[in-house]
Amino acid sequence: MSERIGFIGLGNMGGRMVKRLVADGREVLGFDVREGLAASVGAQPAASAGEVAATCEVVLLSLPDSKVIEKVVGDGDGDGVLAHARAGQVIVDLSTAAPGSTRALAERFAARGATYLDAGISGGAAAADKGALTLMVGGDPEALERVHPVLDAFSSRIFFCGASGAGHTAKVLNNFLNAVALASTAEVMVAGKKAGLDLAVLLDILNASSGVNFATLNRFPKIITGDYLEGGLTNALMMKDVSLYADLTAALGVAALNASGPLASFGLANGLGYADRISNTVVDAIGDMSGGVRLHTPVAEGEQA
């Protein structure tokens, strides 16, 4: 019988990863502030994050941002994860977080003999459902080797990036490019719609030309049919990730000349009420500001698609 795995944060991505662990034959003890999520994804429900940390030698985190992560970890007292940290325990943070915060947390866990790995994930909901996520990991390579079989349940490629914080750094850089591609392609598709182009043909052209990117290949062929691929990163979280990129480049002394575009695009989406919608709806926010453009024709109530 394999050891029980702890999992804290059972939202869009966390819940999918738990399902893959359960399908892999793993016993999972899960916690989320929203009641009922643990059972819905096949995990045994825990009463608190502290209970998960106290009873599991491997604990996975999938949380919205560094502020939430720091709150869940706690200060070493009470019922946070750090209060139950011990020698030999491995905590794997699968969130998208600020690398500086990650390094500070790793030091605090190390002082108690535990190991904190940062493991940014990429691939979205579809890859999570198939167990085909890409992981970028920072921290102790020996600890990564130990938990590799656990991570294999929901990933197909695992890259070791270096010391603590390196995995989250790589993740922030990747997500910025993802944001640029999504926001820019959304703008192009709205322009194509207003110009009267056949959007399916336009996508074929882009995908056979130098404008090809992840959004043209994987997002917009669905979006133009009205399928926004619900279940992925929200506009609010995408805005957070682009802000992390701006903070990172500022700290590194890198001229972030292209950050303003996605900051404006996802800021617009948040301001127009799309904050909690999947980030693909940024195209609707741009459409709203372009005369009410939609890439597809919505199905009227009572009609069949």
C-alpha positions as CSV (number, residue, x, y, z in Angstrom):
1,M,0.0,0.0,0.0
2,S,1.5,3.4,-1.0
3,E,1.8,6.2,1.5
4,R,-1.1,8.6,1.9
5,I,-0.6,11.8,0.0
6,G,-1.8,15.1,1.4
7,F,-3.3,17.8,-0.9
8,I,-4.3,21.3,0.1
9,G,-6.3,23.4,-2.5
10,L,-8.8,21.4,-4.5
11,G,-9.9,24.0,-7.1
12,N,-9.9,23.8,-10.9
13,M,-6.4,22.4,-11.1
14,G,-5.9,20.9,-7.6
15,G,-9.1,18.9,-7.9
16,R,-8.0,17.5,-11.3
17,M,-4.6,16.5,-10.0
18,V,-6.2,14.7,-7.0
19,K,-8.4,12.7,-9.4
20,R,-5.3,11.6,-11.2
21,L,-3.7,10.5,-8.0
22,V,-6.8,8.6,-7.0
23,A,-6.9,6.9,-10.4
24,D,-3.3,6.0,-9.9
25,G,-4.3,4.1,-6.8
26,R,-3.1,6.7,-4.3
27,E,-4.9,7.4,-1.0
28,V,-5.3,11.2,-0.8
29,L,-6.2,13.3,2.3
30,G,-7.5,16.6,1.0
31,F,-8.4,20.0,2.4
32,D,-10.1,23.0,0.9
33,V,-11.9,25.9,2.6
34,R,-14.9,25.1,0.4
35,E,-16.8,22.2,2.0
36,G,-17.5,19.1,0.0
37,L,-14.7,19.5,-2.6
38,A,-12.5,16.7,-1.1
39,A,-15.2,14.1,-1.4
40,S,-16.2,15.3,-4.9
41,V,-12.7,14.6,-6.3
42,G,-12.2,11.3,-4.5
43,A,-10.1,12.4,-1.5
44,Q,-10.7,11.8,2.2
45,P,-11.7,15.1,3.7
46,A,-9.5,16.7,6.3
47,A,-10.7,19.3,8.8
48,S,-7.7,21.6,8.3
49,A,-4.5,22.2,6.4
50,G,-2.7,21.3,9.7
51,E,-4.4,17.9,9.8
52,V,-3.1,17.2,6.3
53,A,0.5,18.2,7.3
54,A,0.4,16.4,10.5
55,T,-0.5,13.0,9.0
56,C,1.2,13.0,5.6
57,E,4.8,12.8,4.7
58,V,4.2,14.2,1.2
59,V,2.0,17.3,1.0
60,L,1.0,19.0,-2.2
61,L,-0.3,22.6,-2.4
62,S,-2.3,24.1,-5.2
63,L,-3.3,27.6,-4.1
64,P,-4.1,31.0,-5.8
65,D,-1.1,33.1,-4.9
66,S,1.8,33.7,-2.4
67,K,-0.4,35.5,0.1
68,V,-2.7,32.5,0.4
69,I,0.2,30.1,0.4
70,E,1.9,32.1,3.3
71,K,-1.4,32.0,5.2
72,V,-1.8,28.3,4.8
73,V,1.8,27.6,5.7
74,G,1.5,29.8,8.8
75,D,4.1,31.1,11.2
76,G,5.0,27.8,12.8
77,D,2.4,28.0,15.5
78,G,-1.3,27.0,15.4
79,D,-2.6,24.7,12.8
80,G,-0.7,25.8,9.7
81,V,1.5,23.5,7.6
82,L,4.7,24.8,9.0
83,A,3.6,24.0,12.6
84,H,3.6,20.3,11.7
85,A,6.8,20.3,9.5
86,R,9.3,17.6,10.4
87,A,12.5,15.9,9.2
88,G,11.9,13.9,6.0
89,Q,8.7,15.5,5.1
90,V,8.4,17.0,1.5
91,I,6.0,19.8,0.6
92,V,5.5,20.4,-3.1
93,D,4.0,23.8,-4.0
94,L,2.2,23.4,-7.4
95,S,1.0,27.0,-7.4
96,T,2.1,30.0,-9.4
97,A,3.9,32.1,-6.8
98,A,6.4,34.9,-6.2
99,P,9.9,33.3,-6.3
100,G,11.1,35.4,-3.4
101,S,8.3,34.3,-1.2
102,T,9.0,30.7,-2.3
103,R,12.6,30.9,-1.3
104,A,11.7,32.3,2.1
105,L,9.3,29.5,2.8
106,A,11.8,26.9,1.8
107,E,14.3,28.3,4.3
108,R,11.6,28.1,7.1
109,F,10.8,24.5,6.3
110,A,14.5,23.6,6.1
111,A,14.9,24.9,9.6
112,R,12.5,22.2,10.7
113,G,14.1,19.5,8.6
114,A,11.4,19.5,5.9
115,T,11.9,20.1,2.2
116,Y,9.9,22.6,0.2
117,L,9.9,22.2,-3.5
118,D,8.4,24.7,-5.9
119,A,6.8,23.0,-8.9
120,G,5.0,25.2,-11.4
121,I,2.6,23.4,-13.7
122,S,1.6,24.1,-17.3
123,G,-0.9,22.5,-19.7
124,G,-4.2,23.7,-18.3
125,A,-7.3,21.7,-17.4
126,A,-7.2,19.4,-20.5
127,A,-3.6,18.3,-19.7
128,A,-4.5,17.8,-16.0
129,D,-7.5,15.6,-16.9
130,K,-5.2,13.4,-19.0
131,G,-2.3,13.4,-16.5
132,A,-0.1,15.2,-19.0
133,L,0.9,18.4,-17.2
134,T,4.4,19.8,-17.6
135,L,6.2,20.5,-14.3
136,M,9.1,22.9,-13.7
137,V,10.7,22.2,-10.3
138,G,13.1,24.1,-8.0
139,G,14.7,22.9,-4.8
140,D,16.4,19.7,-3.6
141,P,16.9,17.2,-6.5
142,E,17.0,14.3,-4.0
143,A,13.6,15.3,-2.7
144,L,12.3,15.6,-6.2
145,E,13.5,12.1,-6.9
146,R,11.6,10.8,-3.9
147,V,8.3,12.4,-4.9
148,H,8.7,11.8,-8.7
149,P,6.4,8.8,-8.7
150,V,3.7,10.9,-7.0
151,L,4.1,13.7,-9.6
152,D,4.1,11.2,-12.4
153,A,0.4,10.5,-11.7
154,F,-0.6,13.9,-13.2
155,S,2.4,14.9,-15.3
156,S,4.1,13.7,-18.5
157,R,7.2,15.9,-18.3
158,I,9.2,17.1,-15.2
159,F,12.0,19.6,-15.6
160,F,14.4,20.3,-12.8
161,C,15.2,24.0,-13.0
162,G,17.7,24.5,-10.1
163,A,17.7,25.9,-6.6
164,S,14.6,26.9,-4.6
165,G,12.5,29.4,-6.5
166,A,13.8,28.3,-9.9
167,G,10.6,26.4,-10.7
168,H,8.3,29.2,-9.9
169,T,10.6,31.6,-11.8
170,A,10.3,29.4,-14.9
171,K,6.5,29.2,-14.4
172,V,6.1,33.0,-14.2
173,L,8.1,33.5,-17.4
174,N,6.0,30.8,-19.2
175,N,2.7,32.3,-18.0
176,F,3.7,35.8,-19.2
177,L,4.2,34.4,-22.7
178,N,0.9,32.6,-22.4
179,A,-0.8,35.9,-21.4
180,V,0.8,37.7,-24.3
181,A,-0.3,35.1,-26.9
182,L,-3.8,35.0,-25.5
183,A,-4.4,38.7,-25.3
184,S,-2.8,39.5,-28.6
185,T,-4.6,36.7,-30.4
186,A,-7.9,37.8,-28.9
187,E,-7.3,41.3,-30.3
188,V,-6.5,40.0,-33.7
189,M,-9.5,37.7,-33.8
190,V,-11.8,40.7,-32.9
191,A,-10.2,42.7,-35.7
192,G,-10.7,39.8,-38.1
193,K,-14.4,39.5,-37.1
194,K,-15.0,43.2,-37.6
195,A,-13.2,43.0,-41.0
196,G,-15.6,40.3,-42.1
197,L,-13.1,37.5,-42.4
198,D,-14.0,33.8,-42.0
199,L,-12.4,33.2,-38.6
200,A,-11.8,29.5,-39.2
201,V,-9.9,30.4,-42.4
202,L,-8.0,33.1,-40.5
203,L,-6.9,30.6,-37.9
204,D,-5.8,28.2,-40.6
205,I,-3.7,31.0,-42.0
206,L,-2.2,31.9,-38.7
207,N,-1.4,28.3,-37.9
208,A,0.4,27.9,-41.2
209,S,2.2,31.2,-40.8
210,S,4.6,33.1,-38.4
211,G,1.7,34.2,-36.2
212,V,1.1,30.7,-34.9
213,N,1.1,30.3,-31.1
214,F,-0.6,28.2,-28.3
215,A,-3.8,30.4,-28.4
216,T,-4.2,30.0,-32.2
217,L,-3.6,26.3,-32.1
218,N,-5.5,25.3,-28.9
219,R,-7.8,28.0,-27.7
220,F,-9.4,29.9,-30.6
221,P,-10.5,27.0,-32.7
222,K,-12.9,26.2,-29.8
223,I,-13.7,29.8,-28.8
224,I,-15.0,30.7,-32.3
225,T,-17.6,27.9,-31.9
226,G,-18.7,29.3,-28.5
227,D,-16.7,26.8,-26.4
228,Y,-14.5,28.9,-24.0
229,L,-12.9,25.8,-22.5
230,E,-14.2,26.5,-19.0
231,G,-12.3,25.3,-16.0
232,G,-8.9,27.0,-16.6
233,L,-7.1,30.0,-15.3
234,T,-9.4,33.0,-14.6
235,N,-8.8,36.6,-15.8
236,A,-8.0,37.6,-12.2
237,L,-5.4,34.9,-11.9
238,M,-3.9,35.7,-15.3
239,M,-3.6,39.4,-14.2
240,K,-1.8,38.1,-11.0
241,D,0.6,36.1,-13.1
242,V,1.5,39.0,-15.4
243,S,2.0,41.2,-12.3
244,L,4.3,38.6,-10.9
245,Y,6.3,38.8,-14.2
246,A,6.5,42.6,-13.9
247,D,7.7,42.3,-10.3
248,L,10.3,39.6,-11.3
249,T,11.7,41.6,-14.2
250,A,11.9,44.7,-12.0
251,A,13.9,42.8,-9.3
252,L,16.2,41.4,-12.0
253,G,16.7,44.7,-13.7
254,V,15.2,43.5,-17.0
255,A,13.4,46.0,-19.2
256,A,9.9,44.6,-19.3
257,L,8.8,46.5,-22.5
258,N,6.0,44.1,-23.4
259,A,4.2,43.8,-20.0
260,S,1.9,46.7,-20.6
261,G,-0.2,44.9,-23.3
262,P,-1.4,41.9,-21.2
263,L,-1.7,44.1,-18.1
264,A,-4.1,46.3,-20.0
265,S,-6.0,43.4,-21.6
266,F,-6.6,41.4,-18.4
267,G,-7.1,44.6,-16.4
268,L,-9.9,45.5,-18.8
269,A,-11.4,42.0,-18.5
270,N,-11.4,42.3,-14.7
271,G,-12.8,45.8,-14.8
272,L,-15.7,44.8,-17.1
273,G,-16.8,41.9,-14.8
274,Y,-14.9,39.0,-16.2
275,A,-12.5,38.6,-13.3
276,D,-13.8,35.2,-12.2
277,R,-14.4,33.9,-15.7
278,I,-11.9,31.8,-17.6
279,S,-9.1,34.0,-19.1
280,N,-10.2,33.1,-22.7
281,T,-13.1,35.5,-22.1
282,V,-10.6,38.4,-22.5
283,V,-11.7,38.3,-26.1
284,D,-15.2,39.2,-25.0
285,A,-13.9,42.1,-22.9
286,I,-12.0,43.4,-26.0
287,G,-15.1,42.8,-28.1
288,D,-17.2,44.8,-25.6
289,M,-14.9,47.8,-26.2
290,S,-14.9,47.3,-29.9
291,G,-18.6,47.6,-30.5
292,G,-20.0,44.5,-28.8
293,V,-18.2,42.0,-31.0
294,R,-18.5,38.3,-30.3
295,L,-16.5,35.7,-32.3
296,H,-19.5,33.3,-32.5
297,T,-23.2,33.7,-32.7
298,P,-24.8,33.0,-29.3
299,V,-27.6,30.4,-29.4
300,A,-30.9,32.1,-28.5
301,E,-32.8,30.7,-25.5
302,G,-34.9,27.8,-26.6
303,E,-32.9,27.1,-29.7
304,Q,-30.6,24.2,-30.3
305,A,-26.9,24.6,-31.0
